[in-house]
């Protein structure tokens, strides 16, 4: 497999913050990815509706990524009103990029532990590798998997690879666990700070802070 993998990082990004950017950077470096595509979700199926519109969340991602040549924003989900299932997004990407292009779906450890609840979750392995970022100081993913859903645990044990090189050797199917520095930043906390008229500087990029203030976002939780 000659081409480097393309990373896929989806989310509501409500709002995007430095934790999201650091996850993408860690995946980029540890997995030697060609790029990371940020995909803001229009209508996420697994959580309550985002507080601000998909268009505004896309604008904040675009501002956050400005000047980062390795990071791109993909708007394919932004204006959809039906549930945005990851499996469908990956199918569309696979159709565009070809059967041989390695793709890496980037997830946090908590999200991976709930993967069995996702729509057609076992089909994801035929479309992409999964890169799991586990936070330093937290429970190692291997230990957490002991109490995970049995079907997910079986897939984890069968697909886990010890090194990122495997992500370059096939287009999909592997699970690789990378380490993530502990950054206790959450969109929920940022929204709460905005509602309390507290500063979010150094939690989100300055351009995003300016956008939030200009549009008076998150004034109520």
C-alpha positions, 0 to 999 in steps of 0.5 A: 500500500503506497499511499498514506492513510487519511484520517477522519475525525467526526463530531458535533464540534459544538464548539471545536476546541484545542482538545479536538485539534490535539487529538488530530495532531497526535493521530497525524504524527503517530500514524503518519497520516497524509491528512486529517479531515474534520467532518462536522455532523449535521444531525448526530444520531447518538446525542441531543441536537447541538446548541448552534446550527450546523453552518455555524459549527462548520464556520468555527471548524473552518476558522480553527483549521485556518493555517493548518495544511494537514487539516481539512474540513469536509462539509458533506454532513453539514446541510443534511437533515436526516441522521448522519451515520458514520457508516454512510459517510465512510461509504461515500468517502470510500466511493470517492477515494477508491477501494485501496486508499487507507482510511482511519476513523479517529475515536476517543476511548469513550466513544470506542467503548460505545461503538457497538451501539452505532448504526451498522457498526461492524460494517465500519471495519470493512471501510476504515481502520479505527485509531483509538486515542486513549488519554494518559493517566486514564484506564488503559483501553485494554483493561476497559475492554474487559467489561465492554460489550462481548461482540466489541471485545471480540472485534478488538482482540481480533483486529488490534495491531501493535504498530501504526505501520499496519494502517499503511498496509491495508485499506481498512480493518485494523484497530490501533491504540495511540496515546493522547496527552491528558487535556481536560477540555470539553465542549460542555464546559466551554458552553457552560463558561460562555453561559456564565460570561467566563473567558474561554481563551486558551481553551479554543483558538482565538478565531473561534473565541472571536466568532463565539463573542461576535455571534453571542453563542452559548449564552444559555446552556 
